[in-house]
């Protein structure tokens, strides 16, 4: 169907523009465009296209990532409330959502706070869809659609609500591009659930010369997505006809099931993805939000008879015991004119990164046929031993085809230890509470702590506003259930200075994301402001190396 349009109204905000046609509201920048149907039929459904696309890949300009263009309708959202399925948005006479249950329109789609917002009601439940442009985890550019659903229980009753997002993937002119998931090239229906849900997935037509690459990051380092319960890849017809779960038929492949008789030779490849968050309990007047994303994907490609590609997040962070792994995916295609023998695909990691789990760094195959593929998937974690830009190399050797390699550079953030006041700024504290001086508790926190052995610092405060109660050592001075004795805290009440010296003695140095060094409670004596200023802070590690600590101060503001 060709959408009727009126002349667009264009409003420019920073690098984004908002375009309002008769049938869609669109937000776009130099990389991608999100278009949302204004209805009344299929109101709220959306499509995603490239504008400039991947700057390094000219062919990726003006391509579809989600089918629909200026008439989105094939991708849709199911809201499962207490076991009953509802279709989000306006009703449809077409296949995806036809004969489904629908809610009541509340508002939208409207552009607000850099998002296109649409809201519907389903009795006790309100659902708000928000679509915006965000940074991709691989590129760190604004080339990805952030897709968010806020589920609000507006009643006094408890409900169980789940969400299924169905994406009708289309890569340029290819409506049935294979899905790349972990170590799998998915060309037939697959369900990934629980621990098997991948951190990310990609779709593209050809490794040697892809037109456009799409990517969705489902969880893990660099992603703000909510990990789904399940991810389903199947043909679009099956997804359109089944609003929640589907039955898997591997023989079906990605050939689209039809809602009428059609000759086998007239069938079309048509792949789709469903991201599912199973029903969760939402208490009365509470809400829950699910986030996911979909946008431009990136692969560093090294052409050759054994063409290689590698992809990973663009940046990750080392957070000691809170550090999360990230994924590295390697692709190989035999583009030569003969069989490759004894092929070895190897991941080379620099100091500061290591593989998590049992996946070996080397994968091998006795033979890779002409146009045959290999795919490797590794879960990798920063170790903190090195930071900055680190090279991840993928190489391939073969008995009869020349060596090849490709490199992905990842920015690893290993934070510098900092001493800070937690929670930081504390404002509008009354002088008295129930006719007694108000108590204000704070912690002095070292974040992160690398092999902490001893530490000293001063905390300056205004004694005309607040005064300290006895000071308590933090958990950093507890080892195997006993208090470590080398702890000294002194208070200069006249000048408002607390001096703390601590030493862990002969026990191991402390390494963790956050170490509470001291717990201090002040009582308020007057209205006004008291800066909580850290000075002369340093710490010594287990090797005897002393470091001057950067600090982050706080403030207490009191009122009568």
C-alpha positions as CSV (number, residue, x, y, z in Angstrom):
1,X,0.0,0.0,0.0
2,X,1.4,3.4,-0.9
3,X,0.9,5.8,2.0
4,X,-0.8,9.1,1.2
5,X,1.4,11.9,2.5
6,X,1.1,15.6,3.1
7,X,4.1,18.0,3.0
8,X,6.2,17.3,6.1
9,X,6.7,19.5,9.0
10,X,10.4,19.3,10.0
11,X,11.7,20.4,13.4
12,X,15.4,20.2,14.1
13,X,16.7,19.4,17.6
14,X,20.5,19.0,17.8
15,X,21.4,16.3,15.3
16,X,17.9,14.8,15.2
17,X,14.9,15.8,13.1
18,X,11.2,15.1,13.6
19,X,9.1,14.6,10.5
20,X,5.3,14.4,10.7
21,X,3.5,12.9,7.7
22,X,-0.2,12.2,7.4
23,X,0.5,8.5,8.3
24,X,3.7,8.5,10.4
25,X,5.7,10.3,13.0
26,X,9.4,10.0,12.3
27,X,12.6,10.8,14.2
28,X,15.8,10.5,12.4
29,X,19.5,11.5,12.3
30,X,22.4,10.9,10.0
31,X,22.4,7.2,10.7
32,X,18.9,5.8,11.2
33,X,15.2,6.7,11.1
34,X,12.3,5.4,13.2
35,X,8.8,5.7,11.8
36,X,5.6,5.2,13.9
37,X,2.2,4.7,12.4
38,X,-0.3,7.3,13.3
39,X,-3.3,5.1,12.4
40,X,-6.1,4.7,13.1
41,X,-5.3,1.3,11.7
42,X,-2.0,-0.2,13.0
43,X,-1.5,2.9,15.2
44,X,1.7,2.7,17.2
45,X,3.5,0.1,15.0
46,X,6.9,1.1,13.8
47,X,9.6,0.5,11.2
48,X,13.4,1.2,11.3
49,X,15.5,2.3,8.3
50,X,18.9,3.6,7.7
51,X,19.5,7.1,6.5
52,X,23.3,7.5,6.1
53,X,23.8,4.0,7.6
54,X,27.3,2.8,8.4
55,X,29.6,5.6,7.3
56,X,32.2,3.0,6.2
57,X,29.7,1.1,4.0
58,X,28.2,3.2,1.2
59,X,25.7,0.4,0.3
60,X,24.1,0.7,3.8
61,X,22.5,4.1,3.0
62,X,18.7,4.2,2.7
63,X,18.1,0.6,3.5
64,X,15.4,-1.1,5.6
65,X,16.2,-2.8,8.9
66,X,12.6,-3.4,9.8
67,X,10.0,-3.9,7.1
68,X,7.5,-1.2,6.5
69,X,9.2,2.1,5.6
70,X,6.6,4.8,5.7
71,X,3.7,2.3,6.2
72,X,4.7,0.1,9.2
73,X,2.4,-2.7,10.1
74,X,4.2,-6.1,10.0
75,X,6.1,-5.7,13.3
76,X,3.8,-5.6,16.3
77,X,3.7,-6.0,20.1
78,X,1.7,-8.5,22.2
79,X,0.7,-7.7,25.8
80,X,-0.1,-10.9,27.8
81,X,-2.2,-10.0,30.8
82,X,-3.1,-12.8,33.2
83,X,-2.8,-15.3,30.3
84,X,-4.8,-13.4,27.7
85,X,-3.2,-11.8,24.7
86,X,-3.8,-8.3,23.5
87,X,-2.3,-6.5,20.6
88,X,-0.7,-3.1,21.3
89,X,-1.9,-0.2,19.3
90,X,-4.6,0.3,16.8
91,X,-6.6,-2.5,15.2
92,X,-5.7,-4.0,11.9
93,X,-7.5,-5.8,9.0
94,X,-4.2,-7.4,8.0
95,X,-2.5,-10.6,9.0
96,X,-0.3,-9.5,11.9
97,X,-2.8,-9.0,14.7
98,X,-5.9,-9.7,12.7
99,X,-8.8,-10.9,14.9
100,X,-6.8,-10.1,18.0
101,X,-7.9,-8.4,21.3
102,X,-7.2,-4.7,21.5
103,X,-7.2,-1.9,24.1
104,X,-8.2,1.7,24.3
105,X,-6.1,4.5,22.9
106,X,-4.8,6.9,25.5
107,X,-2.4,9.1,23.6
108,X,0.2,9.4,20.8
109,X,2.2,8.8,18.8
110,X,3.7,12.1,19.8
111,X,7.3,13.3,19.9
112,X,8.3,14.3,23.5
113,X,11.7,14.5,25.2
114,X,13.5,13.0,22.1
115,X,11.1,10.0,22.1
116,X,8.1,9.0,20.1
117,X,5.5,8.0,22.8
118,X,2.3,5.9,22.4
119,X,0.0,4.8,25.2
120,X,-2.9,2.3,25.4
121,X,-5.1,1.0,28.2
122,X,-6.1,-2.6,28.9
123,X,-8.5,-2.3,31.9
124,X,-6.3,-2.3,35.0
125,X,-3.1,-2.0,32.8
126,X,-1.6,0.9,31.0
127,X,1.2,0.3,28.4
128,X,3.5,3.1,27.2
129,X,5.7,2.5,24.2
130,X,8.7,4.7,23.9
131,X,11.0,4.8,20.8
132,X,14.2,6.8,20.6
133,X,17.6,6.9,19.1
134,X,20.5,5.7,21.3
135,X,24.2,4.7,20.9
136,X,25.0,1.3,19.5
137,X,27.2,-0.9,21.7
138,X,29.6,-1.7,18.9
139,X,29.9,1.6,17.2
140,X,29.2,4.0,20.1
141,X,27.4,6.1,17.6
142,X,23.7,7.2,17.6
143,X,22.7,4.4,15.2
144,X,20.4,2.2,17.2
145,X,16.7,2.3,18.1
146,X,15.9,2.0,21.9
147,X,12.6,0.3,22.3
148,X,10.9,0.6,25.7
149,X,7.7,-0.7,27.2
150,X,6.5,0.6,30.6
151,X,3.7,-1.5,32.1
152,X,1.7,0.3,34.8
153,X,-0.8,-1.5,37.1
154,X,-3.3,1.4,37.8
155,X,-5.6,-0.8,40.0
156,X,-5.7,-2.2,43.5
157,X,-5.3,-5.7,42.1
158,X,-2.2,-7.8,41.4
159,X,-1.7,-8.8,37.7
160,X,0.8,-10.9,35.7
161,X,1.9,-9.2,32.5
162,X,4.3,-10.2,29.8
163,X,5.4,-8.6,26.5
164,X,6.4,-10.1,23.1
165,X,8.0,-7.8,20.6
166,X,7.9,-9.2,17.0
167,X,10.4,-7.6,14.6
168,X,9.9,-8.3,10.9
169,X,13.6,-8.1,9.9
170,X,14.6,-6.9,6.5
171,X,18.2,-6.3,5.4
172,X,18.1,-4.0,2.4
173,X,16.3,-6.0,-0.3
174,X,16.7,-9.3,1.6
175,X,13.5,-10.2,3.5
176,X,14.9,-13.6,4.6
177,X,18.4,-12.9,5.7
178,X,20.0,-15.5,8.0
179,X,20.2,-14.6,11.6
180,X,23.6,-14.9,13.3
181,X,23.3,-16.0,17.0
182,X,26.4,-16.8,19.0
183,X,28.1,-19.7,17.2
184,X,25.0,-20.4,15.0
185,X,24.0,-19.2,11.6
186,X,20.2,-19.6,12.0
187,X,18.4,-20.4,8.8
188,X,15.4,-22.3,10.3
189,X,13.2,-21.7,13.3
190,X,15.0,-21.7,16.7
191,X,14.0,-20.8,20.2
192,X,16.7,-19.6,22.7
193,X,15.6,-19.6,26.3
194,X,17.1,-19.2,29.8
195,X,20.9,-19.3,29.9
196,X,20.9,-19.9,26.1
197,X,19.5,-16.4,25.4
198,X,22.3,-14.7,23.4
199,X,23.9,-11.4,24.5
200,X,23.3,-10.2,20.9
201,X,22.3,-11.3,17.5
202,X,22.9,-9.9,14.0
203,X,21.4,-10.3,10.5
204,X,23.2,-9.7,7.2
205,X,23.0,-11.1,3.7
206,X,26.7,-11.7,3.0
207,X,29.9,-11.7,5.0
208,X,32.1,-11.0,2.0
209,X,30.2,-8.0,0.9
210,X,27.2,-7.2,3.2
211,X,24.7,-4.6,2.0
212,X,23.7,-3.6,5.5
213,X,24.1,-5.3,8.9
214,X,21.6,-5.2,11.7
215,X,22.2,-5.9,15.4
216,X,20.2,-6.3,18.6
217,X,22.0,-6.4,22.0
218,X,19.8,-8.2,24.5
219,X,21.9,-7.9,27.7
220,X,25.5,-7.7,29.0
221,X,28.2,-5.1,29.0
222,X,27.5,-2.0,27.1
223,X,23.7,-2.7,26.9
224,X,20.9,-1.1,28.9
225,X,18.5,-3.8,27.6
226,X,16.4,-6.0,29.9
227,X,17.4,-9.6,29.4
228,X,14.4,-11.4,27.8
229,X,13.0,-14.8,28.9
230,X,13.1,-16.1,25.3
231,X,14.0,-15.2,21.8
232,X,12.4,-16.8,18.8
233,X,13.6,-16.8,15.2
234,X,11.1,-18.0,12.6
235,X,9.3,-17.1,9.4
236,X,7.2,-14.0,9.6
237,X,3.9,-15.8,8.6
238,X,4.2,-18.0,11.7
239,X,5.0,-15.0,13.9
240,X,2.0,-13.1,12.4
241,X,-0.5,-15.9,13.1
242,X,0.7,-16.8,16.6
243,X,0.6,-13.9,19.1
244,X,2.6,-15.5,21.8
245,X,4.3,-18.9,21.5
246,X,4.9,-20.9,18.3
247,X,5.5,-24.5,17.3
248,X,8.9,-25.1,15.8
249,X,9.1,-26.9,12.5
250,X,12.8,-27.0,11.3
251,X,11.7,-28.1,7.9
252,X,9.8,-24.9,7.4
253,X,13.1,-22.9,7.3
254,X,12.4,-19.2,6.9
255,X,9.9,-19.9,4.0
256,X,6.9,-17.8,5.0
257,X,3.8,-19.7,5.9
258,X,0.8,-18.4,3.9
259,X,-2.7,-17.7,5.0
260,X,-4.0,-19.2,1.7
261,X,-3.0,-21.7,-0.9
262,X,0.2,-20.9,-2.8
263,X,2.4,-22.9,-5.1
264,X,5.7,-24.0,-3.5
265,X,7.7,-22.1,-6.2
266,X,5.9,-18.9,-5.3
267,X,6.9,-19.0,-1.6
268,X,9.2,-16.3,-0.2
269,X,11.9,-16.2,2.4
270,X,10.8,-13.9,5.2
271,X,12.6,-14.1,8.6
272,X,11.4,-12.5,11.8
273,X,12.4,-12.3,15.5
274,X,10.4,-12.3,18.7
275,X,11.8,-11.0,21.9
276,X,9.7,-12.2,24.8
277,X,9.6,-11.2,28.5
278,X,7.4,-13.8,30.2
279,X,4.7,-12.8,32.6
280,X,5.9,-11.0,35.8
281,X,3.9,-10.1,38.8
282,X,3.1,-6.4,39.0
283,X,1.7,-5.3,42.4
284,X,-1.1,-2.8,42.8
285,X,0.0,0.7,41.6
286,X,3.4,-0.5,40.6
287,X,5.1,-0.6,37.2
288,X,7.8,-2.5,35.3
289,X,9.8,-1.4,32.2
290,X,11.4,-3.6,29.5
291,X,14.0,-2.2,27.2
292,X,15.6,-3.6,24.1
293,X,17.3,-2.3,21.0
294,X,17.8,-2.8,17.3
295,X,19.9,-0.9,14.8
296,X,23.0,-0.9,12.7
297,X,25.5,-3.7,13.3
298,X,29.2,-3.5,12.6
299,X,31.8,-6.2,11.6
300,X,35.5,-5.7,10.9
301,X,35.9,-7.7,7.7
302,X,39.2,-8.9,6.2
303,X,38.5,-10.2,2.6
304,X,40.3,-13.1,1.1
305,X,39.8,-16.7,0.0
306,X,39.0,-17.3,3.7
307,X,37.1,-14.1,4.5
308,X,37.0,-13.2,8.2
309,X,34.8,-10.9,10.2
310,X,34.8,-10.0,13.9
311,X,32.4,-8.0,16.1
312,X,32.1,-7.1,19.7
313,X,31.1,-4.1,21.9
314,X,33.1,-0.9,21.3
315,X,33.7,-0.4,25.0
316,X,33.5,-2.3,28.3
317,X,34.2,-1.6,31.9
318,X,36.1,-3.4,34.6
319,X,34.2,-3.4,37.8
320,X,36.1,-6.0,39.8
321,X,33.6,-8.6,41.2
322,X,30.7,-6.8,39.5
323,X,32.4,-7.1,36.0
324,X,30.1,-8.6,33.4
325,X,31.3,-10.6,30.4
326,X,30.8,-9.5,26.8
327,X,30.5,-11.4,23.6
328,X,33.0,-11.7,20.7
329,X,31.7,-13.3,17.5
330,X,33.9,-14.4,14.7
331,X,32.8,-15.3,11.1
332,X,34.5,-17.2,8.4
333,X,33.4,-17.8,4.8
334,X,35.3,-19.8,2.2
335,X,35.0,-17.4,-0.8
336,X,37.6,-19.4,-2.8
337,X,36.9,-21.8,-5.6
338,X,37.9,-25.0,-3.8
339,X,37.6,-26.8,-0.5
340,X,39.7,-25.5,2.4
341,X,41.4,-28.3,4.4
342,X,42.3,-28.4,8.1
343,X,40.9,-24.9,8.9
344,X,41.8,-23.4,12.3
345,X,39.9,-20.3,13.5
346,X,41.6,-18.7,16.6
347,X,40.8,-15.9,18.9
348,X,43.8,-14.0,20.2
349,X,43.2,-11.9,23.4
350,X,45.7,-9.3,24.8
351,X,46.6,-8.9,28.4
352,X,43.6,-7.6,30.3
353,X,41.0,-9.9,28.6
354,X,40.2,-13.5,29.1
355,X,37.7,-16.1,27.9
356,X,34.9,-17.1,30.3
357,X,33.6,-20.7,30.3
358,X,34.8,-23.8,28.5
359,X,34.9,-22.4,24.9
360,X,38.4,-22.9,23.6
361,X,40.3,-20.1,21.9
362,X,40.8,-22.3,18.8
363,X,38.0,-23.9,16.7
364,X,38.8,-26.3,13.8
365,X,37.2,-28.0,10.9
366,X,38.7,-30.8,8.7
367,X,37.0,-29.3,5.6
368,X,35.2,-26.1,4.8
369,X,33.4,-26.4,1.4
370,X,33.3,-23.6,-1.2
371,X,30.9,-20.9,0.2
372,X,30.9,-22.8,3.5
373,X,31.0,-21.0,6.8
374,X,32.4,-21.3,10.3
375,X,31.2,-19.2,13.2
376,X,32.9,-18.7,16.6
377,X,31.4,-17.2,19.8
378,X,33.3,-16.4,22.9
379,X,32.3,-14.8,26.2
380,X,35.1,-12.6,27.3
381,X,35.7,-10.6,30.5
382,X,38.1,-7.8,31.5
383,X,40.6,-8.8,34.2
384,X,41.8,-5.3,35.2
385,X,45.4,-6.0,34.3
386,X,45.3,-3.6,31.3
387,X,43.0,-0.8,30.1
388,X,42.6,1.6,27.1
389,X,42.3,0.4,23.5
390,X,43.0,-3.3,23.4
391,X,43.2,-5.3,20.1
392,X,41.2,-8.6,19.8
393,X,42.5,-10.6,16.8
394,X,40.8,-13.3,14.9
395,X,43.0,-15.5,12.6
396,X,42.6,-18.4,10.3
397,X,45.0,-20.9,8.9
398,X,44.5,-23.7,6.4
399,X,46.7,-26.4,4.8
400,X,45.9,-25.1,1.3
401,X,44.6,-21.5,1.6
402,X,46.6,-18.5,2.7
403,X,46.6,-17.1,6.3
404,X,44.2,-14.3,7.1
405,X,43.4,-12.2,10.2
406,X,41.2,-9.3,11.3
407,X,41.3,-7.1,14.4
408,X,38.6,-5.5,16.5
409,X,39.7,-2.7,18.9
410,X,37.9,-2.5,22.2
411,X,38.1,0.3,24.7
412,X,38.5,-1.2,28.2
413,X,37.8,1.2,31.1
414,X,39.7,0.3,34.2
415,X,38.6,3.0,36.6
416,X,41.0,4.9,38.9
417,X,40.4,4.5,42.6
418,X,38.5,7.5,44.1
419,X,37.6,8.3,47.7
420,X,34.1,9.8,47.9
421,X,31.4,10.8,50.3
422,X,28.2,8.7,49.9
423,X,25.5,9.6,49.3
424,X,27.1,12.9,48.3
425,X,24.8,15.9,48.4
426,X,22.2,15.8,51.2
427,X,19.7,18.7,51.1
428,X,16.7,20.1,53.0
429,X,17.5,18.3,56.3
430,X,15.5,19.7,59.2
431,X,17.4,20.8,62.3
432,X,15.1,18.8,64.5
433,X,12.9,15.8,64.0
434,X,10.3,15.0,66.7
435,X,12.0,17.6,68.9
436,X,15.4,15.9,68.7
437,X,18.4,16.7,66.6
438,X,18.2,15.1,63.2
439,X,20.8,12.4,62.5
440,X,22.5,12.4,59.1
441,X,24.5,9.2,58.3
442,X,27.2,9.1,55.6
443,X,29.8,6.6,54.4
444,X,33.4,7.2,53.2
445,X,33.8,4.9,50.2
446,X,36.8,3.9,48.1
447,X,35.7,2.9,44.6
448,X,37.2,0.7,43.3
449,X,39.6,-0.8,45.8
450,X,42.7,-2.5,44.3
451,X,44.6,-4.5,46.9
452,X,43.9,-2.0,49.7
453,X,46.3,-2.5,52.6
454,X,46.2,0.9,54.4
455,X,44.6,4.3,53.9
456,X,44.5,7.7,55.6
457,X,42.4,10.8,54.9
458,X,40.8,13.8,56.5
459,X,37.1,14.8,56.4
460,X,36.4,18.6,57.0
461,X,33.0,19.7,58.1
462,X,31.3,22.9,59.5
463,X,30.9,22.4,63.3
464,X,28.5,25.3,63.4
465,X,26.0,23.2,61.4
466,X,26.7,19.5,62.1
467,X,28.7,17.6,64.7
468,X,29.8,13.9,64.6
469,X,28.8,11.1,66.8
470,X,31.3,8.2,67.5
471,X,32.8,7.0,64.2
472,X,32.4,3.4,63.1
473,X,34.9,1.4,61.0
474,X,33.5,0.1,57.7
475,X,33.4,-3.5,56.5
476,X,36.8,-3.0,54.9
477,X,38.2,-3.4,58.4
478,X,36.6,-6.7,59.0
479,X,38.2,-10.0,58.0
480,X,36.7,-13.5,58.5
481,X,34.3,-12.1,61.0
482,X,36.8,-10.3,63.2
483,X,37.5,-6.6,63.5
484,X,41.0,-5.6,62.4
485,X,42.7,-3.6,65.2
486,X,44.8,-1.1,63.3
487,X,42.1,1.6,63.1
488,X,42.3,5.1,64.5
489,X,39.8,8.0,64.2
490,X,40.3,11.3,65.8
491,X,38.0,14.4,65.9
492,X,39.1,18.1,66.0
493,X,35.8,19.5,67.3
494,X,36.9,23.1,67.2
495,X,38.1,23.2,63.5
496,X,35.7,20.5,62.3
497,X,38.3,17.9,61.1
498,X,38.0,14.1,61.3
499,X,41.2,12.2,60.7
500,X,41.2,8.5,59.9
501,X,44.1,6.0,59.6
502,X,43.5,2.4,58.9
503,X,45.7,-0.6,58.2
504,X,44.6,-4.2,57.4
505,X,47.8,-5.5,58.9
506,X,48.9,-9.0,57.9
507,X,45.6,-10.0,56.2
508,X,45.2,-9.9,52.4
509,X,44.7,-6.6,50.6
510,X,41.1,-5.7,49.8
511,X,40.0,-5.8,46.1
512,X,36.4,-5.1,45.3
513,X,34.2,-2.6,43.4
514,X,33.3,-0.6,46.5
515,X,35.0,-0.6,49.9
516,X,33.3,1.3,52.8
517,X,36.2,2.6,54.9
518,X,34.2,4.5,57.6
519,X,30.6,5.1,58.7
520,X,30.0,8.5,60.2
521,X,26.8,9.9,61.7
522,X,26.3,13.7,62.3
523,X,23.7,15.4,64.3
524,X,22.4,18.7,63.1
525,X,22.9,21.7,65.4
526,X,21.9,24.6,63.2
527,X,20.6,25.5,59.8
528,X,23.0,26.2,56.9
529,X,25.4,24.4,54.7
530,X,28.3,22.2,55.7
531,X,30.7,21.0,53.1
532,X,32.0,17.5,53.6
533,X,35.5,17.9,52.1
534,X,38.0,15.1,51.8
535,X,41.7,16.0,52.0
536,X,45.1,14.4,52.2
537,X,43.8,11.1,51.0
538,X,46.2,8.3,50.1
539,X,46.2,4.5,50.1
540,X,48.9,1.8,50.1
541,X,48.6,-1.6,48.4
542,X,50.0,-4.9,49.4
543,X,53.2,-4.3,47.5
544,X,53.9,-1.2,49.6
545,X,53.1,1.3,46.7
546,X,51.4,4.5,48.0
547,X,48.9,6.4,45.8
548,X,47.4,9.8,46.3
549,X,43.7,9.4,46.0
550,X,41.4,11.7,44.0
551,X,38.4,12.7,46.0
552,X,34.7,13.6,45.5
553,X,33.2,15.7,48.2
554,X,29.6,16.1,49.5
555,X,27.5,18.6,51.3
556,X,24.8,18.7,54.0
557,X,22.2,21.5,53.7
558,X,19.9,22.0,56.7
559,X,16.8,24.0,57.3
560,X,14.8,25.1,60.3
